């Protein structure tokens, strides 16, 4: 349990973030300000906000490092690669469309029904994804205040849901950049701490299993395969990425921010995986996702508080960005032609946060929640989105068939088939891969049996 100084720092940090978020309320004067920051984000804002959203899974990546060694970093590396793939393909074309969300792309290309389906599936996926912030942040507060996990998540939820609902994307962007910087400082503190706790570099390397530093072992390549389907493809169709690109000042701003974000994401992943891997030597019998909090507990008062803030902020990023994204998907998916009142949008945003808190209580695991999100959104959207840009024969019927078959097959595979698989099959037969195959079949059949 933390001392008085550390607790005071954590409480003070939450209060400051709430105040900044409320101040940003004044910048969200209208619909565009709230959902896309008035299209005023520069390259720095795009890069840091995008990287911040992904870094919300830092505790989970440290847990992967605890289990798989440095290869656990592939979770973030494949996301960074995905950012560059988007940069070299449709990022510029997306920003030039000047829309609000992924649902608008479906509306322009396919019409009303596909837009509504993607809006509903996307809202579900992102309320699940924002729940990783409650799990990660709750784990930190649980360690700081020595209280059960769900009350810790509830303490975190109140201020972050409230100020996000009030301030919209401006509140999310400004506070998330601050959180990302603090998180980076925390990682820099924990890297030497993890080495020292293991007894120094020589003892650390001697105690780790052979191949722990190998990013290209056969086991690591299985992770690359699985994370390609779950992570890399997600960057190509992720509604949060689309919304941030739409918020950029210009096409060039969007592309520069995206390219920088790829580098930041990869560096954060390598750092987090190394910390988790090192913690496995010092703390061999803890839950993997407790690796960073366990190391933070060894620090002196004050410094521990700083690292606790870094971990809490890194997790809270998910709440304040994905809550806005979920609300935008719902608004633009169901009511794209209606300029809703700001109060209505704010209440919908708060509702998204509360639903995410429920998911966090049901599945309190960062990696599981992240994977479940992308196992819904990628099979439902990847191929229809790809076809929207590159295949003129694709039809609304094909898009509907692709979205529904992909999401349903992936979901069924996740809950009914995957638990029975073991060893390499668990990675090779990744549900997202199976869902994309089903989506491909649905897109082809649906498009060819209907009129363009």
C-alpha positions as CSV (number, residue, x, y, z in Angstrom):
1,X,0.0,0.0,0.0
2,X,1.3,3.5,-0.8
3,X,2.2,6.1,1.7
4,X,0.4,9.4,2.3
5,X,2.6,11.3,-0.2
6,X,1.9,8.9,-3.0
7,X,-1.9,8.8,-2.3
8,X,-1.9,12.6,-2.2
9,X,-0.2,12.8,-5.6
10,X,-2.6,10.3,-7.2
11,X,-5.7,12.2,-5.8
12,X,-4.2,15.6,-6.8
13,X,-3.5,14.2,-10.3
14,X,-7.1,13.1,-10.8
15,X,-8.3,16.5,-9.6
16,X,-6.0,18.3,-12.0
17,X,-7.1,16.2,-15.0
18,X,-10.7,16.8,-14.1
19,X,-10.2,20.6,-13.9
20,X,-8.4,20.6,-17.3
21,X,-11.1,18.6,-18.8
22,X,-13.8,20.9,-17.5
23,X,-11.9,24.0,-18.8
24,X,-11.9,22.3,-22.3
25,X,-15.7,22.3,-21.9
26,X,-15.6,25.9,-23.0
27,X,-13.8,25.0,-26.3
28,X,-16.6,22.5,-27.2
29,X,-19.1,25.1,-28.2
30,X,-20.7,23.1,-31.1
31,X,-21.2,19.7,-32.7
32,X,-17.9,19.9,-34.7
33,X,-15.9,21.1,-31.7
34,X,-17.1,18.3,-29.6
35,X,-16.7,15.4,-32.0
36,X,-13.7,16.4,-34.2
37,X,-12.1,19.4,-32.3
38,X,-13.3,21.8,-35.0
39,X,-10.7,20.1,-37.4
40,X,-8.0,22.1,-35.6
41,X,-5.6,19.4,-34.4
42,X,-2.0,19.9,-35.6
43,X,0.5,17.1,-36.3
44,X,1.7,17.0,-32.7
45,X,-1.8,16.6,-31.4
46,X,-2.6,13.9,-33.9
47,X,0.6,11.9,-33.2
48,X,0.4,12.2,-29.4
49,X,-3.3,11.6,-29.1
50,X,-3.2,8.6,-31.4
51,X,-0.2,7.1,-29.6
52,X,-1.8,7.9,-26.3
53,X,-5.0,5.9,-27.2
54,X,-2.9,2.9,-28.0
55,X,-0.6,3.2,-24.9
56,X,-3.7,2.7,-22.7
57,X,-2.9,-1.0,-23.1
58,X,0.6,-0.5,-21.6
59,X,-0.1,-2.5,-18.5
60,X,-1.3,-5.4,-20.7
61,X,1.8,-5.3,-22.8
62,X,3.9,-5.4,-19.7
63,X,1.9,-8.5,-18.8
64,X,2.7,-10.0,-22.2
65,X,6.4,-9.3,-21.6
66,X,6.1,-11.1,-18.3
67,X,4.8,-14.2,-20.1
68,X,6.6,-14.1,-23.5
69,X,9.6,-12.0,-22.9
70,X,10.5,-9.1,-25.2
71,X,8.3,-10.7,-27.9
72,X,5.3,-9.4,-26.0
73,X,6.2,-6.0,-27.6
74,X,4.8,-7.3,-30.9
75,X,1.4,-6.3,-29.6
76,X,2.4,-2.6,-30.0
77,X,4.9,-3.1,-32.8
78,X,2.2,-4.5,-35.1
79,X,0.0,-1.5,-34.2
80,X,2.9,0.8,-35.2
81,X,3.2,-1.1,-38.5
82,X,-0.5,-0.7,-39.0
83,X,-0.2,3.1,-38.6
84,X,2.4,3.2,-41.4
85,X,0.2,0.9,-43.6
86,X,-2.6,3.4,-43.2
87,X,-0.1,6.3,-43.9
88,X,0.9,4.8,-47.2
89,X,-2.6,3.8,-48.3
90,X,-5.8,5.8,-47.6
91,X,-4.8,8.3,-44.8
92,X,-4.7,11.3,-47.2
93,X,-7.9,10.3,-49.0
94,X,-9.7,9.9,-45.6
95,X,-8.8,13.4,-44.4
96,X,-9.8,14.8,-47.7
97,X,-13.3,13.4,-47.2
98,X,-13.7,15.7,-44.1
99,X,-16.2,13.4,-42.4
100,X,-16.6,12.5,-38.7
101,X,-16.3,8.7,-38.3
102,X,-16.0,5.3,-40.1
103,X,-19.8,5.1,-40.3
104,X,-19.7,8.1,-42.7
105,X,-17.5,6.1,-45.1
106,X,-20.1,3.3,-45.1
107,X,-22.9,5.8,-45.6
108,X,-21.2,7.5,-48.6
109,X,-20.3,4.2,-50.3
110,X,-23.0,1.8,-49.3
111,X,-26.0,3.7,-47.8
112,X,-28.1,3.6,-44.7
113,X,-28.4,0.0,-43.6
114,X,-24.6,-0.8,-43.7
115,X,-24.0,2.5,-41.8
116,X,-26.4,1.5,-39.1
117,X,-25.0,-2.0,-38.7
118,X,-21.4,-0.7,-38.4
119,X,-22.5,2.1,-36.1
120,X,-24.1,-0.5,-33.7
121,X,-21.2,-3.0,-33.9
122,X,-18.7,-0.2,-33.6
123,X,-20.4,1.3,-30.5
124,X,-20.4,-2.2,-28.9
125,X,-16.8,-2.7,-29.7
126,X,-15.6,0.6,-28.4
127,X,-17.6,0.5,-25.2
128,X,-15.8,-2.8,-24.6
129,X,-12.4,-1.2,-25.5
130,X,-12.8,1.8,-23.2
131,X,-13.3,-0.6,-20.3
132,X,-9.6,-1.5,-20.5
133,X,-9.0,1.9,-19.0
134,X,-11.1,1.1,-16.0
135,X,-9.4,-2.3,-15.5
136,X,-5.9,-0.9,-15.8
137,X,-6.6,2.2,-13.8
138,X,-8.5,0.2,-11.2
139,X,-5.6,-2.1,-10.8
140,X,-3.3,0.9,-10.0
141,X,-5.8,2.4,-7.5
142,X,-6.2,-1.1,-6.0
143,X,-2.5,-1.1,-5.3
144,X,-2.4,2.5,-4.1
145,X,-5.3,2.4,-1.7
146,X,-5.4,-1.4,-0.9
147,X,-9.1,-1.7,-1.9
148,X,-11.0,-4.3,-4.0
149,X,-10.8,-3.9,-7.8
150,X,-14.3,-2.8,-8.7
151,X,-14.5,0.0,-6.1
152,X,-11.2,1.2,-7.4
153,X,-12.6,1.2,-10.9
154,X,-15.6,3.1,-9.7
155,X,-13.4,5.8,-8.1
156,X,-11.6,6.2,-11.3
157,X,-14.7,6.2,-13.5
158,X,-16.5,9.2,-11.9
159,X,-14.1,12.0,-12.8
160,X,-12.9,10.7,-16.1
161,X,-16.4,9.8,-17.5
162,X,-17.7,13.2,-16.3
163,X,-15.0,15.5,-17.8
164,X,-14.9,13.6,-21.1
165,X,-18.7,13.9,-21.4
166,X,-18.4,17.6,-20.8
167,X,-15.3,18.5,-23.0
168,X,-15.5,16.1,-25.9
169,X,-12.5,15.5,-28.1
170,X,-10.7,18.7,-27.0
171,X,-10.8,17.5,-23.4
172,X,-9.7,14.0,-24.5
173,X,-6.8,15.3,-26.7
174,X,-5.3,17.8,-24.2
175,X,-5.4,15.5,-21.1
176,X,-4.3,12.5,-23.1
177,X,-1.1,14.3,-24.3
178,X,-0.3,15.1,-20.7
179,X,-1.0,11.5,-19.6
180,X,1.3,10.2,-22.4
181,X,4.2,12.4,-21.4
182,X,3.8,11.3,-17.7
183,X,3.5,7.7,-18.8
184,X,6.8,7.9,-20.8
185,X,8.5,9.4,-17.7
186,X,7.1,6.5,-15.6
187,X,8.5,3.9,-18.1
188,X,11.9,5.6,-18.0
189,X,11.9,5.3,-14.2
190,X,10.7,1.6,-14.2
191,X,13.3,0.4,-16.7
192,X,16.3,0.8,-14.4
193,X,14.2,-0.1,-11.4
194,X,13.3,-3.4,-13.0
195,X,17.0,-4.2,-13.7
196,X,18.0,-3.2,-10.2
197,X,15.3,-5.3,-8.6
198,X,16.5,-8.3,-10.5
199,X,20.0,-7.9,-9.0
200,X,21.6,-6.1,-11.9
201,X,21.9,-6.7,-15.7
202,X,24.1,-9.9,-15.4
203,X,21.7,-11.6,-12.9
204,X,18.7,-10.5,-14.9
205,X,20.0,-12.0,-18.2
206,X,21.1,-15.2,-16.3
207,X,17.7,-15.7,-14.7
208,X,15.6,-15.2,-17.7
209,X,14.6,-18.2,-19.9
210,X,16.7,-18.6,-23.1
211,X,15.4,-16.6,-26.0
212,X,13.7,-14.0,-23.8
213,X,15.2,-11.2,-25.8
214,X,14.6,-12.8,-29.2
215,X,11.9,-10.9,-31.2
216,X,12.1,-13.4,-34.1
217,X,11.9,-16.8,-32.5
218,X,9.3,-19.3,-33.7
219,X,7.1,-18.5,-30.7
220,X,7.4,-14.8,-31.4
221,X,6.4,-15.3,-35.0
222,X,3.2,-16.9,-33.8
223,X,2.5,-13.7,-31.9
224,X,3.2,-11.7,-35.0
225,X,0.7,-13.7,-37.0
226,X,-2.0,-13.4,-34.3
227,X,-1.3,-9.7,-33.7
228,X,-1.3,-8.9,-37.5
229,X,-4.9,-9.9,-37.6
230,X,-5.9,-8.4,-34.3
231,X,-3.7,-5.2,-34.2
232,X,-2.3,-4.3,-37.7
233,X,-5.6,-4.6,-39.5
234,X,-7.3,-2.7,-36.7
235,X,-5.3,0.4,-37.5
236,X,-6.7,0.3,-41.1
237,X,-10.3,0.4,-39.9
238,X,-10.2,1.7,-36.3
239,X,-12.9,4.3,-35.8
240,X,-10.7,6.2,-33.3
241,X,-7.9,6.6,-35.9
242,X,-10.4,7.7,-38.5
243,X,-11.9,10.3,-36.1
244,X,-8.5,11.7,-35.2
245,X,-7.6,11.9,-38.9
246,X,-10.8,13.8,-39.6
247,X,-9.9,16.2,-36.7
248,X,-6.6,17.2,-38.4
249,X,-6.1,20.7,-39.9
250,X,-5.1,19.3,-43.3
251,X,-4.2,16.1,-45.3
252,X,-0.5,16.8,-44.6
253,X,-1.1,17.3,-40.9
254,X,-2.9,14.0,-40.7
255,X,-0.2,12.0,-42.5
256,X,2.7,13.5,-40.6
257,X,1.0,12.9,-37.3
258,X,0.2,9.3,-38.2
259,X,3.8,8.5,-39.3
260,X,5.2,9.9,-36.0
261,X,2.7,8.0,-34.0
262,X,4.0,4.7,-35.4
263,X,7.5,5.3,-34.0
264,X,6.2,6.3,-30.6
265,X,3.9,3.3,-30.3
266,X,6.7,0.9,-31.1
267,X,9.1,2.5,-28.5
268,X,6.4,2.3,-25.9
269,X,5.8,-1.4,-26.6
270,X,9.5,-2.3,-26.3
271,X,9.8,-0.4,-23.0
272,X,6.7,-2.0,-21.5
273,X,7.6,-5.5,-22.6
274,X,11.1,-5.2,-21.2
275,X,9.7,-4.0,-17.8
276,X,7.3,-6.9,-17.7
277,X,10.0,-9.4,-18.7
278,X,12.3,-8.1,-16.0
279,X,9.6,-8.1,-13.4
280,X,9.1,-11.8,-14.0
281,X,12.5,-12.4,-12.3
282,X,11.8,-10.2,-9.3
283,X,8.2,-11.3,-8.9
284,X,7.8,-14.8,-10.3
285,X,4.4,-15.6,-8.7
286,X,2.2,-12.6,-9.5
287,X,-0.5,-11.9,-12.1
288,X,1.2,-10.8,-15.3
289,X,-0.7,-7.5,-15.5
290,X,0.4,-6.6,-12.0
291,X,4.1,-6.5,-13.1
292,X,4.3,-2.7,-13.4
293,X,2.4,-2.0,-10.1
294,X,4.6,-4.5,-8.3
295,X,7.7,-2.7,-9.5
296,X,6.2,0.7,-8.6
297,X,5.6,-0.6,-5.0
298,X,9.4,-0.9,-4.5
299,X,10.1,2.8,-5.2
300,X,10.6,5.4,-2.5
301,X,7.6,7.6,-1.6
302,X,7.1,10.4,-4.1
303,X,8.7,8.6,-6.9
304,X,6.3,5.7,-6.4
305,X,3.5,8.3,-6.6
306,X,4.8,9.6,-9.9
307,X,4.9,6.1,-11.4
308,X,1.4,5.4,-10.0
309,X,0.2,8.5,-11.8
310,X,1.9,7.4,-15.0
311,X,0.2,4.0,-14.9
312,X,-3.2,5.5,-13.9
313,X,-2.9,8.1,-16.7
314,X,-1.9,5.5,-19.2
315,X,-5.0,3.5,-18.4
316,X,-7.3,6.5,-18.2
317,X,-6.4,7.4,-21.8
318,X,-8.6,4.6,-23.0
319,X,-11.6,6.0,-21.1
320,X,-11.4,9.5,-22.4
321,X,-10.7,8.8,-26.1
322,X,-12.8,5.7,-26.6
323,X,-15.8,7.1,-24.8
324,X,-15.9,9.9,-27.4
325,X,-15.4,7.5,-30.2
326,X,-18.2,5.2,-29.0
327,X,-20.5,8.2,-28.7
328,X,-19.6,9.4,-32.2
329,X,-20.2,6.0,-33.7
330,X,-23.6,5.9,-32.2
331,X,-24.5,9.5,-33.2
332,X,-23.1,9.2,-36.7
333,X,-24.4,5.7,-37.2
334,X,-28.0,6.3,-36.2
335,X,-28.5,10.1,-36.6
336,X,-26.0,11.4,-39.2
337,X,-28.3,14.0,-40.6
338,X,-29.4,15.4,-37.2
339,X,-27.4,18.0,-35.4
340,X,-28.2,16.8,-31.9
341,X,-28.1,19.2,-29.0
342,X,-24.9,19.3,-27.1
343,X,-26.6,18.2,-23.9
344,X,-28.0,15.1,-25.7
345,X,-24.5,14.2,-27.0
346,X,-22.9,14.7,-23.6
347,X,-25.5,12.4,-22.0
348,X,-24.9,9.7,-24.6
349,X,-21.1,10.0,-24.1
350,X,-21.5,9.5,-20.3
351,X,-23.7,6.5,-21.0
352,X,-20.9,5.0,-23.1
353,X,-18.6,5.3,-20.2
354,X,-21.0,3.7,-17.8
355,X,-21.6,0.7,-20.2
356,X,-17.8,0.4,-20.4
357,X,-17.6,0.2,-16.6
358,X,-20.0,-2.7,-16.7
359,X,-17.9,-4.6,-19.2
360,X,-14.8,-3.9,-17.0
361,X,-16.6,-5.5,-14.1
362,X,-17.5,-8.6,-16.2
363,X,-14.1,-9.1,-17.9
364,X,-11.4,-7.5,-15.7
365,X,-8.5,-8.3,-18.1
366,X,-6.9,-5.7,-20.4
367,X,-5.6,-8.0,-23.1
368,X,-8.8,-10.0,-23.2
369,X,-11.0,-6.9,-23.6
370,X,-8.7,-5.5,-26.3
371,X,-8.8,-8.7,-28.3
372,X,-12.6,-9.0,-27.9
373,X,-13.0,-5.5,-29.3
374,X,-10.9,-6.1,-32.4
375,X,-12.5,-9.5,-32.9
376,X,-15.7,-7.6,-33.4
377,X,-14.7,-4.5,-35.3
378,X,-12.1,-5.9,-37.7
379,X,-14.1,-8.8,-39.2
380,X,-17.1,-6.4,-39.4
381,X,-15.3,-3.5,-41.2
382,X,-12.0,-4.4,-42.7
383,X,-13.0,-5.9,-46.0
384,X,-16.1,-3.7,-46.6
385,X,-13.8,-0.6,-45.9
386,X,-11.1,-2.0,-48.2
387,X,-13.7,-2.6,-50.9
388,X,-15.2,0.9,-50.5
389,X,-11.9,2.3,-51.7
390,X,-10.6,-0.4,-54.1
391,X,-13.5,-2.5,-55.5
392,X,-16.3,-0.8,-57.4
393,X,-18.4,-4.0,-57.7
394,X,-19.0,-4.1,-53.9
395,X,-22.6,-3.4,-53.0
396,X,-24.6,-2.6,-49.9
397,X,-25.8,-6.2,-49.7
398,X,-22.3,-7.4,-49.9
399,X,-21.2,-5.0,-47.1
400,X,-24.0,-6.0,-44.9
401,X,-23.3,-9.7,-45.5
402,X,-19.6,-9.1,-44.8
403,X,-20.1,-7.1,-41.6
404,X,-22.6,-9.5,-40.1
405,X,-20.9,-12.8,-41.1
406,X,-17.5,-11.5,-40.0
407,X,-18.5,-10.3,-36.6
408,X,-20.8,-13.3,-35.8
409,X,-18.3,-16.0,-37.0
410,X,-15.4,-14.3,-35.1
411,X,-17.5,-14.0,-31.9
412,X,-18.7,-17.6,-32.0
413,X,-15.2,-18.8,-32.7
414,X,-13.9,-16.8,-29.7
415,X,-16.3,-18.2,-27.2
416,X,-17.0,-21.7,-28.6
417,X,-13.9,-22.9,-30.5
418,X,-10.9,-21.0,-29.2
419,X,-11.1,-22.2,-25.6
420,X,-10.7,-25.8,-26.9
421,X,-7.6,-25.1,-28.9
422,X,-4.1,-25.5,-27.5
423,X,-0.5,-24.8,-28.4
424,X,0.2,-23.2,-31.8
425,X,-3.4,-23.7,-33.0
426,X,-4.5,-21.1,-30.4
427,X,-2.5,-18.5,-32.3
428,X,-2.8,-19.8,-35.9
429,X,-6.6,-20.0,-35.8
430,X,-7.0,-16.5,-34.4
431,X,-10.8,-15.7,-34.4
432,X,-10.1,-12.4,-36.3
433,X,-8.5,-14.4,-39.1
434,X,-11.5,-16.8,-39.2
435,X,-13.9,-13.8,-39.1
436,X,-12.2,-12.0,-42.0
437,X,-12.4,-15.2,-44.1
438,X,-16.1,-15.4,-43.4
439,X,-16.4,-11.7,-44.2
440,X,-14.6,-12.2,-47.5
441,X,-17.1,-14.9,-48.5
442,X,-20.0,-12.8,-47.4
443,X,-18.8,-9.8,-49.3
444,X,-18.3,-11.8,-52.6
445,X,-21.6,-13.6,-52.5
446,X,-23.6,-10.6,-51.3
447,X,-22.1,-8.3,-54.0
448,X,-22.5,-10.7,-56.9
449,X,-26.1,-11.6,-56.1
450,X,-27.1,-7.9,-55.9
451,X,-27.0,-5.0,-58.2
452,X,-24.1,-2.5,-57.9
